[in-house]
Amino acid sequence: MPRKQRIHYYGALYHVMAKDNNGEVVFSKDEDKLEYENVIIRYKEKYSFKLHAYCLMDNHIHLLIEVRETPLQKIM
């Protein structure tokens, strides 16, 4: 059964977690993590959300995002 769509409102905070389906390594080198940080920076500029915290681990990530006008589904 699919998840219900989130209700979007300005200032909503979301804990976003992303990982590989099999728990395998996503970031094999530090350069991979730096590139992902650059992607986050580009999306922040494009969609104007606030990133309160993030954690990049070898096999998954955590983001704490505060949305503004752009819904989370478009940011992701």
PyMOL Python script that loads the backbone (N, CA, C, O; Angstrom):
from pymol import cmd

cmd.read_pdbstr("""\
ATOM      1  N   MET A   1       0.843  -1.170   0.000  1.00  0.00           N
ATOM      2  CA  MET A   1       0.000   0.000   0.000  1.00  0.00           C
ATOM      3  C   MET A   1       0.894   1.240   0.000  1.00  0.00           C
ATOM      4  O   MET A   1       1.796   1.346   0.831  1.00  0.00           O
ATOM      5  N   PRO A   2       0.658   2.178  -0.920  1.00  0.00           N
ATOM      6  CA  PRO A   2       1.507   3.368  -0.999  1.00  0.00           C
ATOM      7  C   PRO A   2       1.285   4.304   0.181  1.00  0.00           C
ATOM      8  O   PRO A   2       0.232   4.301   0.819  1.00  0.00           O
ATOM      9  N   ARG A   3       2.300   5.094   0.445  1.00  0.00           N
ATOM     10  CA  ARG A   3       2.245   6.062   1.533  1.00  0.00           C
ATOM     11  C   ARG A   3       1.365   7.238   1.129  1.00  0.00           C
ATOM     12  O   ARG A   3       1.342   7.621  -0.040  1.00  0.00           O
ATOM     13  N   LYS A   4       0.636   7.816   2.092  1.00  0.00           N
ATOM     14  CA  LYS A   4      -0.186   8.985   1.806  1.00  0.00           C
ATOM     15  C   LYS A   4       0.719  10.178   1.527  1.00  0.00           C
ATOM     16  O   LYS A   4       1.792  10.310   2.116  1.00  0.00           O
ATOM     17  N   GLN A   5       0.270  11.045   0.621  1.00  0.00           N
ATOM     18  CA  GLN A   5       1.044  12.220   0.271  1.00  0.00           C
ATOM     19  C   GLN A   5       1.125  13.174   1.463  1.00  0.00           C
ATOM     20  O   GLN A   5       0.144  13.367   2.182  1.00  0.00           O
ATOM     21  N   ARG A   6       2.291  13.759   1.662  1.00  0.00           N
ATOM     22  CA  ARG A   6       2.473  14.712   2.751  1.00  0.00           C
ATOM     23  C   ARG A   6       1.684  15.986   2.481  1.00  0.00           C
ATOM     24  O   ARG A   6       1.524  16.393   1.330  1.00  0.00           O
ATOM     25  N   ILE A   7       1.195  16.610   3.541  1.00  0.00           N
ATOM     26  CA  ILE A   7       0.546  17.908   3.416  1.00  0.00           C
ATOM     27  C   ILE A   7       1.643  18.959   3.461  1.00  0.00           C
ATOM     28  O   ILE A   7       2.430  19.012   4.406  1.00  0.00           O
ATOM     29  N   HIS A   8       1.687  19.789   2.437  1.00  0.00           N
ATOM     30  CA  HIS A   8       2.736  20.798   2.349  1.00  0.00           C
ATOM     31  C   HIS A   8       2.284  22.085   3.016  1.00  0.00           C
ATOM     32  O   HIS A   8       1.173  22.558   2.777  1.00  0.00           O
ATOM     33  N   TYR A   9       3.142  22.652   3.850  1.00  0.00           N
ATOM     34  CA  TYR A   9       2.928  24.000   4.363  1.00  0.00           C
ATOM     35  C   TYR A   9       4.283  24.652   4.627  1.00  0.00           C
ATOM     36  O   TYR A   9       5.257  23.976   4.958  1.00  0.00           O
ATOM     37  N   TYR A  10       4.328  25.953   4.478  1.00  0.00           N
ATOM     38  CA  TYR A  10       5.546  26.726   4.656  1.00  0.00           C
ATOM     39  C   TYR A  10       6.088  26.509   6.069  1.00  0.00           C
ATOM     40  O   TYR A  10       5.353  26.645   7.048  1.00  0.00           O
ATOM     41  N   GLY A  11       7.362  26.173   6.170  1.00  0.00           N
ATOM     42  CA  GLY A  11       8.003  25.992   7.459  1.00  0.00           C
ATOM     43  C   GLY A  11       7.965  24.580   8.012  1.00  0.00           C
ATOM     44  O   GLY A  11       8.473  24.334   9.106  1.00  0.00           O
ATOM     45  N   ALA A  12       7.376  23.649   7.279  1.00  0.00           N
ATOM     46  CA  ALA A  12       7.325  22.262   7.748  1.00  0.00           C
ATOM     47  C   ALA A  12       8.741  21.679   7.803  1.00  0.00           C
ATOM     48  O   ALA A  12       9.562  21.931   6.920  1.00  0.00           O
ATOM     49  N   LEU A  13       9.012  20.901   8.849  1.00  0.00           N
ATOM     50  CA  LEU A  13      10.297  20.228   9.007  1.00  0.00           C
ATOM     51  C   LEU A  13      10.152  18.751   8.684  1.00  0.00           C
ATOM     52  O   LEU A  13       9.187  18.108   9.097  1.00  0.00           O
ATOM     53  N   TYR A  14      11.112  18.220   7.945  1.00  0.00           N
ATOM     54  CA  TYR A  14      11.081  16.811   7.567  1.00  0.00           C
ATOM     55  C   TYR A  14      12.433  16.165   7.851  1.00  0.00           C
ATOM     56  O   TYR A  14      13.484  16.730   7.550  1.00  0.00           O
ATOM     57  N   HIS A  15      12.385  14.975   8.433  1.00  0.00           N
ATOM     58  CA  HIS A  15      13.581  14.145   8.573  1.00  0.00           C
ATOM     59  C   HIS A  15      13.567  13.215   7.363  1.00  0.00           C
ATOM     60  O   HIS A  15      12.684  12.368   7.228  1.00  0.00           O
ATOM     61  N   VAL A  16      14.546  13.382   6.494  1.00  0.00           N
ATOM     62  CA  VAL A  16      14.642  12.582   5.268  1.00  0.00           C
ATOM     63  C   VAL A  16      15.777  11.591   5.451  1.00  0.00           C
ATOM     64  O   VAL A  16      16.880  11.959   5.854  1.00  0.00           O
ATOM     65  N   MET A  17      15.497  10.339   5.152  1.00  0.00           N
ATOM     66  CA  MET A  17      16.523   9.305   5.191  1.00  0.00           C
ATOM     67  C   MET A  17      16.508   8.580   3.850  1.00  0.00           C
ATOM     68  O   MET A  17      15.446   8.244   3.325  1.00  0.00           O
ATOM     69  N   ALA A  18      17.681   8.347   3.310  1.00  0.00           N
ATOM     70  CA  ALA A  18      17.789   7.606   2.051  1.00  0.00           C
ATOM     71  C   ALA A  18      18.903   6.586   2.192  1.00  0.00           C
ATOM     72  O   ALA A  18      19.963   6.873   2.748  1.00  0.00           O
ATOM     73  N   LYS A  19      18.644   5.385   1.678  1.00  0.00           N
ATOM     74  CA  LYS A  19      19.661   4.339   1.750  1.00  0.00           C
ATOM     75  C   LYS A  19      19.471   3.363   0.595  1.00  0.00           C
ATOM     76  O   LYS A  19      18.444   3.360  -0.083  1.00  0.00           O
ATOM     77  N   ASP A  20      20.480   2.548   0.394  1.00  0.00           N
ATOM     78  CA  ASP A  20      20.423   1.491  -0.602  1.00  0.00           C
ATOM     79  C   ASP A  20      19.480   0.390  -0.109  1.00  0.00           C
ATOM     80  O   ASP A  20      19.409   0.123   1.091  1.00  0.00           O
ATOM     81  N   ASN A  21      18.771  -0.238  -1.020  1.00  0.00           N
ATOM     82  CA  ASN A  21      17.825  -1.287  -0.636  1.00  0.00           C
ATOM     83  C   ASN A  21      18.480  -2.448   0.103  1.00  0.00           C
ATOM     84  O   ASN A  21      17.862  -3.051   0.980  1.00  0.00           O
ATOM     85  N   ASN A  22      19.710  -2.761  -0.242  1.00  0.00           N
ATOM     86  CA  ASN A  22      20.384  -3.909   0.366  1.00  0.00           C
ATOM     87  C   ASN A  22      21.366  -3.507   1.468  1.00  0.00           C
ATOM     88  O   ASN A  22      22.121  -4.351   1.950  1.00  0.00           O
ATOM     89  N   GLY A  23      21.368  -2.250   1.868  1.00  0.00           N
ATOM     90  CA  GLY A  23      22.292  -1.795   2.897  1.00  0.00           C
ATOM     91  C   GLY A  23      23.731  -1.732   2.436  1.00  0.00           C
ATOM     92  O   GLY A  23      24.648  -1.723   3.257  1.00  0.00           O
ATOM     93  N   GLU A  24      23.939  -1.687   1.127  1.00  0.00           N
ATOM     94  CA  GLU A  24      25.291  -1.652   0.592  1.00  0.00           C
ATOM     95  C   GLU A  24      25.868  -0.243   0.666  1.00  0.00           C
ATOM     96  O   GLU A  24      25.141   0.722   0.901  1.00  0.00           O
ATOM     97  N   VAL A  25      27.158  -0.133   0.466  1.00  0.00           N
ATOM     98  CA  VAL A  25      27.855   1.148   0.515  1.00  0.00           C
ATOM     99  C   VAL A  25      27.404   2.030  -0.652  1.00  0.00           C
ATOM    100  O   VAL A  25      27.410   1.611  -1.809  1.00  0.00           O
ATOM    101  N   VAL A  26      27.014   3.255  -0.317  1.00  0.00           N
ATOM    102  CA  VAL A  26      26.593   4.237  -1.324  1.00  0.00           C
ATOM    103  C   VAL A  26      27.761   5.177  -1.630  1.00  0.00           C
ATOM    104  O   VAL A  26      28.014   5.512  -2.787  1.00  0.00           O
ATOM    105  N   PHE A  27      28.463   5.593  -0.586  1.00  0.00           N
ATOM    106  CA  PHE A  27      29.612   6.483  -0.733  1.00  0.00           C
ATOM    107  C   PHE A  27      30.880   5.693  -0.438  1.00  0.00           C
ATOM    108  O   PHE A  27      31.209   5.457   0.724  1.00  0.00           O
ATOM    109  N   SER A  28      31.584   5.288  -1.471  1.00  0.00           N
ATOM    110  CA  SER A  28      32.780   4.464  -1.260  1.00  0.00           C
ATOM    111  C   SER A  28      34.024   5.309  -1.000  1.00  0.00           C
ATOM    112  O   SER A  28      35.016   4.808  -0.471  1.00  0.00           O
ATOM    113  N   LYS A  29      33.976   6.604  -1.374  1.00  0.00           N
ATOM    114  CA  LYS A  29      35.128   7.493  -1.171  1.00  0.00           C
ATOM    115  C   LYS A  29      34.636   8.806  -0.573  1.00  0.00           C
ATOM    116  O   LYS A  29      33.465   9.160  -0.709  1.00  0.00           O
ATOM    117  N   ASP A  30      35.533   9.521   0.085  1.00  0.00           N
ATOM    118  CA  ASP A  30      35.184  10.839   0.628  1.00  0.00           C
ATOM    119  C   ASP A  30      34.764  11.800  -0.484  1.00  0.00           C
ATOM    120  O   ASP A  30      33.936  12.685  -0.267  1.00  0.00           O
ATOM    121  N   GLU A  31      35.336  11.622  -1.669  1.00  0.00           N
ATOM    122  CA  GLU A  31      34.978  12.472  -2.803  1.00  0.00           C
ATOM    123  C   GLU A  31      33.498  12.306  -3.173  1.00  0.00           C
ATOM    124  O   GLU A  31      32.858  13.261  -3.614  1.00  0.00           O
ATOM    125  N   ASP A  32      32.963  11.107  -2.995  1.00  0.00           N
ATOM    126  CA  ASP A  32      31.546  10.863  -3.267  1.00  0.00           C
ATOM    127  C   ASP A  32      30.669  11.685  -2.321  1.00  0.00           C
ATOM    128  O   ASP A  32      29.658  12.251  -2.738  1.00  0.00           O
ATOM    129  N   LYS A  33      31.060  11.746  -1.054  1.00  0.00           N
ATOM    130  CA  LYS A  33      30.311  12.540  -0.082  1.00  0.00           C
ATOM    131  C   LYS A  33      30.394  14.025  -0.410  1.00  0.00           C
ATOM    132  O   LYS A  33      29.401  14.742  -0.289  1.00  0.00           O
ATOM    133  N   LEU A  34      31.574  14.495  -0.825  1.00  0.00           N
ATOM    134  CA  LEU A  34      31.721  15.895  -1.212  1.00  0.00           C
ATOM    135  C   LEU A  34      30.842  16.236  -2.416  1.00  0.00           C
ATOM    136  O   LEU A  34      30.238  17.308  -2.470  1.00  0.00           O
ATOM    137  N   GLU A  35      30.778  15.326  -3.366  1.00  0.00           N
ATOM    138  CA  GLU A  35      29.922  15.561  -4.534  1.00  0.00           C
ATOM    139  C   GLU A  35      28.458  15.623  -4.121  1.00  0.00           C
ATOM    140  O   GLU A  35      27.707  16.448  -4.643  1.00  0.00           O
ATOM    141  N   TYR A  36      28.043  14.770  -3.198  1.00  0.00           N
ATOM    142  CA  TYR A  36      26.658  14.800  -2.712  1.00  0.00           C
ATOM    143  C   TYR A  36      26.381  16.118  -1.993  1.00  0.00           C
ATOM    144  O   TYR A  36      25.303  16.690  -2.148  1.00  0.00           O
ATOM    145  N   GLU A  37      27.343  16.605  -1.206  1.00  0.00           N
ATOM    146  CA  GLU A  37      27.183  17.910  -0.564  1.00  0.00           C
ATOM    147  C   GLU A  37      26.998  19.004  -1.603  1.00  0.00           C
ATOM    148  O   GLU A  37      26.193  19.914  -1.403  1.00  0.00           O
ATOM    149  N   ASN A  38      27.733  18.930  -2.712  1.00  0.00           N
ATOM    150  CA  ASN A  38      27.581  19.911  -3.797  1.00  0.00           C
ATOM    151  C   ASN A  38      26.193  19.836  -4.425  1.00  0.00           C
ATOM    152  O   ASN A  38      25.622  20.863  -4.791  1.00  0.00           O
ATOM    153  N   VAL A  39      25.656  18.642  -4.551  1.00  0.00           N
ATOM    154  CA  VAL A  39      24.298  18.475  -5.074  1.00  0.00           C
ATOM    155  C   VAL A  39      23.292  19.138  -4.130  1.00  0.00           C
ATOM    156  O   VAL A  39      22.375  19.825  -4.578  1.00  0.00           O
ATOM    157  N   ILE A  40      23.468  18.930  -2.830  1.00  0.00           N
ATOM    158  CA  ILE A  40      22.578  19.555  -1.847  1.00  0.00           C
ATOM    159  C   ILE A  40      22.638  21.078  -1.971  1.00  0.00           C
ATOM    160  O   ILE A  40      21.603  21.744  -1.947  1.00  0.00           O
ATOM    161  N   ILE A  41      23.838  21.626  -2.101  1.00  0.00           N
ATOM    162  CA  ILE A  41      24.002  23.081  -2.241  1.00  0.00           C
ATOM    163  C   ILE A  41      23.276  23.594  -3.482  1.00  0.00           C
ATOM    164  O   ILE A  41      22.588  24.612  -3.419  1.00  0.00           O
ATOM    165  N   ARG A  42      23.423  22.902  -4.598  1.00  0.00           N
ATOM    166  CA  ARG A  42      22.740  23.318  -5.836  1.00  0.00           C
ATOM    167  C   ARG A  42      21.226  23.295  -5.671  1.00  0.00           C
ATOM    168  O   ARG A  42      20.543  24.212  -6.127  1.00  0.00           O
ATOM    169  N   TYR A  43      20.693  22.258  -5.024  1.00  0.00           N
ATOM    170  CA  TYR A  43      19.244  22.164  -4.827  1.00  0.00           C
ATOM    171  C   TYR A  43      18.745  23.214  -3.842  1.00  0.00           C
ATOM    172  O   TYR A  43      17.634  23.720  -3.997  1.00  0.00           O
ATOM    173  N   LYS A  44      19.549  23.554  -2.825  1.00  0.00           N
ATOM    174  CA  LYS A  44      19.170  24.619  -1.896  1.00  0.00           C
ATOM    175  C   LYS A  44      19.029  25.943  -2.643  1.00  0.00           C
ATOM    176  O   LYS A  44      18.097  26.706  -2.386  1.00  0.00           O
ATOM    177  N   GLU A  45      19.944  26.214  -3.559  1.00  0.00           N
ATOM    178  CA  GLU A  45      19.878  27.445  -4.353  1.00  0.00           C
ATOM    179  C   GLU A  45      18.678  27.431  -5.292  1.00  0.00           C
ATOM    180  O   GLU A  45      18.031  28.458  -5.497  1.00  0.00           O
ATOM    181  N   LYS A  46      18.387  26.284  -5.852  1.00  0.00           N
ATOM    182  CA  LYS A  46      17.293  26.177  -6.819  1.00  0.00           C
ATOM    183  C   LYS A  46      15.921  26.232  -6.151  1.00  0.00           C
ATOM    184  O   LYS A  46      15.018  26.893  -6.664  1.00  0.00           O
ATOM    185  N   TYR A  47      15.747  25.544  -5.010  1.00  0.00           N
ATOM    186  CA  TYR A  47      14.423  25.407  -4.399  1.00  0.00           C
ATOM    187  C   TYR A  47      14.255  26.165  -3.079  1.00  0.00           C
ATOM    188  O   TYR A  47      13.172  26.137  -2.494  1.00  0.00           O
ATOM    189  N   SER A  48      15.288  26.828  -2.609  1.00  0.00           N
ATOM    190  CA  SER A  48      15.194  27.702  -1.436  1.00  0.00           C
ATOM    191  C   SER A  48      14.589  27.018  -0.208  1.00  0.00           C
ATOM    192  O   SER A  48      13.618  27.508   0.368  1.00  0.00           O
ATOM    193  N   PHE A  49      15.164  25.895   0.182  1.00  0.00           N
ATOM    194  CA  PHE A  49      14.776  25.257   1.437  1.00  0.00           C
ATOM    195  C   PHE A  49      15.888  25.480   2.449  1.00  0.00           C
ATOM    196  O   PHE A  49      16.998  25.863   2.079  1.00  0.00           O
ATOM    197  N   LYS A  50      15.601  25.247   3.708  1.00  0.00           N
ATOM    198  CA  LYS A  50      16.601  25.408   4.753  1.00  0.00           C
ATOM    199  C   LYS A  50      17.040  24.028   5.224  1.00  0.00           C
ATOM    200  O   LYS A  50      16.204  23.182   5.541  1.00  0.00           O
ATOM    201  N   LEU A  51      18.326  23.804   5.268  1.00  0.00           N
ATOM    202  CA  LEU A  51      18.884  22.539   5.732  1.00  0.00           C
ATOM    203  C   LEU A  51      19.413  22.762   7.147  1.00  0.00           C
ATOM    204  O   LEU A  51      20.437  23.419   7.331  1.00  0.00           O
ATOM    205  N   HIS A  52      18.718  22.218   8.143  1.00  0.00           N
ATOM    206  CA  HIS A  52      19.111  22.412   9.535  1.00  0.00           C
ATOM    207  C   HIS A  52      20.261  21.494   9.933  1.00  0.00           C
ATOM    208  O   HIS A  52      21.137  21.894  10.700  1.00  0.00           O
ATOM    209  N   ALA A  53      20.264  20.274   9.421  1.00  0.00           N
ATOM    210  CA  ALA A  53      21.310  19.308   9.773  1.00  0.00           C
ATOM    211  C   ALA A  53      21.359  18.229   8.702  1.00  0.00           C
ATOM    212  O   ALA A  53      20.376  17.968   8.008  1.00  0.00           O
ATOM    213  N   TYR A  54      22.517  17.615   8.589  1.00  0.00           N
ATOM    214  CA  TYR A  54      22.644  16.458   7.697  1.00  0.00           C
ATOM    215  C   TYR A  54      23.753  15.551   8.210  1.00  0.00           C
ATOM    216  O   TYR A  54      24.654  15.977   8.932  1.00  0.00           O
ATOM    217  N   CYS A  55      23.655  14.295   7.816  1.00  0.00           N
ATOM    218  CA  CYS A  55      24.666  13.310   8.178  1.00  0.00           C
ATOM    219  C   CYS A  55      24.816  12.361   6.994  1.00  0.00           C
ATOM    220  O   CYS A  55      23.861  11.693   6.597  1.00  0.00           O
ATOM    221  N   LEU A  56      26.014  12.308   6.437  1.00  0.00           N
ATOM    222  CA  LEU A  56      26.298  11.403   5.320  1.00  0.00           C
ATOM    223  C   LEU A  56      27.156  10.267   5.849  1.00  0.00           C
ATOM    224  O   LEU A  56      28.285  10.479   6.292  1.00  0.00           O
ATOM    225  N   MET A  57      26.616   9.072   5.800  1.00  0.00           N
ATOM    226  CA  MET A  57      27.363   7.887   6.211  1.00  0.00           C
ATOM    227  C   MET A  57      27.656   7.039   4.973  1.00  0.00           C
ATOM    228  O   MET A  57      27.125   7.306   3.895  1.00  0.00           O
ATOM    229  N   ASP A  58      28.478   6.045   5.124  1.00  0.00           N
ATOM    230  CA  ASP A  58      28.852   5.254   3.950  1.00  0.00           C
ATOM    231  C   ASP A  58      27.665   4.586   3.271  1.00  0.00           C
ATOM    232  O   ASP A  58      27.655   4.441   2.048  1.00  0.00           O
ATOM    233  N   ASN A  59      26.660   4.175   4.051  1.00  0.00           N
ATOM    234  CA  ASN A  59      25.557   3.418   3.445  1.00  0.00           C
ATOM    235  C   ASN A  59      24.199   4.118   3.490  1.00  0.00           C
ATOM    236  O   ASN A  59      23.217   3.560   3.001  1.00  0.00           O
ATOM    237  N   HIS A  60      24.112   5.338   4.068  1.00  0.00           N
ATOM    238  CA  HIS A  60      22.849   6.082   4.031  1.00  0.00           C
ATOM    239  C   HIS A  60      23.054   7.531   4.465  1.00  0.00           C
ATOM    240  O   HIS A  60      24.127   7.913   4.932  1.00  0.00           O
ATOM    241  N   ILE A  61      21.994   8.327   4.299  1.00  0.00           N
ATOM    242  CA  ILE A  61      22.051   9.745   4.651  1.00  0.00           C
ATOM    243  C   ILE A  61      20.845  10.124   5.506  1.00  0.00           C
ATOM    244  O   ILE A  61      19.804   9.469   5.475  1.00  0.00           O
ATOM    245  N   HIS A  62      21.017  11.200   6.269  1.00  0.00           N
ATOM    246  CA  HIS A  62      19.916  11.819   7.003  1.00  0.00           C
ATOM    247  C   HIS A  62      19.951  13.317   6.695  1.00  0.00           C
ATOM    248  O   HIS A  62      21.021  13.925   6.698  1.00  0.00           O
ATOM    249  N   LEU A  63      18.796  13.909   6.432  1.00  0.00           N
ATOM    250  CA  LEU A  63      18.678  15.344   6.218  1.00  0.00           C
ATOM    251  C   LEU A  63      17.538  15.864   7.078  1.00  0.00           C
ATOM    252  O   LEU A  63      16.510  15.200   7.207  1.00  0.00           O
ATOM    253  N   LEU A  64      17.706  17.048   7.671  1.00  0.00           N
ATOM    254  CA  LEU A  64      16.616  17.718   8.361  1.00  0.00           C
ATOM    255  C   LEU A  64      16.338  18.981   7.556  1.00  0.00           C
ATOM    256  O   LEU A  64      17.098  19.948   7.600  1.00  0.00           O
ATOM    257  N   ILE A  65      15.221  18.948   6.813  1.00  0.00           N
ATOM    258  CA  ILE A  65      14.890  19.991   5.848  1.00  0.00           C
ATOM    259  C   ILE A  65      13.669  20.767   6.295  1.00  0.00           C
ATOM    260  O   ILE A  65      12.665  20.187   6.708  1.00  0.00           O
ATOM    261  N   GLU A  66      13.765  22.095   6.210  1.00  0.00           N
ATOM    262  CA  GLU A  66      12.605  22.969   6.412  1.00  0.00           C
ATOM    263  C   GLU A  66      12.201  23.499   5.045  1.00  0.00           C
ATOM    264  O   GLU A  66      12.974  24.194   4.386  1.00  0.00           O
ATOM    265  N   VAL A  67      10.994  23.169   4.625  1.00  0.00           N
ATOM    266  CA  VAL A  67      10.536  23.586   3.301  1.00  0.00           C
ATOM    267  C   VAL A  67       9.946  24.989   3.369  1.00  0.00           C
ATOM    268  O   VAL A  67       9.540  25.469   4.427  1.00  0.00           O
ATOM    269  N   ARG A  68       9.914  25.616   2.221  1.00  0.00           N
ATOM    270  CA  ARG A  68       9.283  26.932   2.090  1.00  0.00           C
ATOM    271  C   ARG A  68       8.196  26.787   1.046  1.00  0.00           C
ATOM    272  O   ARG A  68       7.239  26.041   1.251  1.00  0.00           O
ATOM    273  N   GLU A  69       8.327  27.485  -0.070  1.00  0.00           N
ATOM    274  CA  GLU A  69       7.285  27.403  -1.100  1.00  0.00           C
ATOM    275  C   GLU A  69       7.277  26.066  -1.842  1.00  0.00           C
ATOM    276  O   GLU A  69       6.220  25.588  -2.255  1.00  0.00           O
ATOM    277  N   THR A  70       8.447  25.472  -2.009  1.00  0.00           N
ATOM    278  CA  THR A  70       8.570  24.230  -2.782  1.00  0.00           C
ATOM    279  C   THR A  70       8.289  23.010  -1.902  1.00  0.00           C
ATOM    280  O   THR A  70       8.904  22.863  -0.845  1.00  0.00           O
ATOM    281  N   PRO A  71       7.376  22.136  -2.319  1.00  0.00           N
ATOM    282  CA  PRO A  71       7.099  20.921  -1.535  1.00  0.00           C
ATOM    283  C   PRO A  71       8.300  19.969  -1.519  1.00  0.00           C
ATOM    284  O   PRO A  71       9.122  19.967  -2.435  1.00  0.00           O
ATOM    285  N   LEU A  72       8.379  19.172  -0.471  1.00  0.00           N
ATOM    286  CA  LEU A  72       9.481  18.231  -0.306  1.00  0.00           C
ATOM    287  C   LEU A  72       9.591  17.281  -1.489  1.00  0.00           C
ATOM    288  O   LEU A  72      10.702  16.979  -1.925  1.00  0.00           O
ATOM    289  N   GLN A  73       8.479  16.807  -2.018  1.00  0.00           N
ATOM    290  CA  GLN A  73       8.537  15.841  -3.116  1.00  0.00           C
ATOM    291  C   GLN A  73       9.246  16.417  -4.332  1.00  0.00           C
ATOM    292  O   GLN A  73       9.884  15.666  -5.071  1.00  0.00           O
ATOM    293  N   LYS A  74       9.157  17.720  -4.566  1.00  0.00           N
ATOM    294  CA  LYS A  74       9.855  18.328  -5.707  1.00  0.00           C
ATOM    295  C   LYS A  74      11.338  18.495  -5.386  1.00  0.00           C
ATOM    296  O   LYS A  74      12.184  18.309  -6.260  1.00  0.00           O
ATOM    297  N   ILE A  75      11.656  18.841  -4.149  1.00  0.00           N
ATOM    298  CA  ILE A  75      13.052  18.983  -3.743  1.00  0.00           C
ATOM    299  C   ILE A  75      13.775  17.652  -3.895  1.00  0.00           C
ATOM    300  O   ILE A  75      14.900  17.608  -4.392  1.00  0.00           O
ATOM    301  N   MET A  76      13.139  16.573  -3.472  1.00  0.00           N
ATOM    302  CA  MET A  76      13.769  15.252  -3.535  1.00  0.00           C
ATOM    303  C   MET A  76      13.763  14.700  -4.942  1.00  0.00           C
ATOM    304  O   MET A  76      14.254  13.596  -5.174  1.00  0.00           O
TER     305      MET A  76
END
""", "prot")
cmd.dss("prot")
cmd.show_as("cartoon", "prot")
cmd.util.cbc("prot")
cmd.orient("prot")
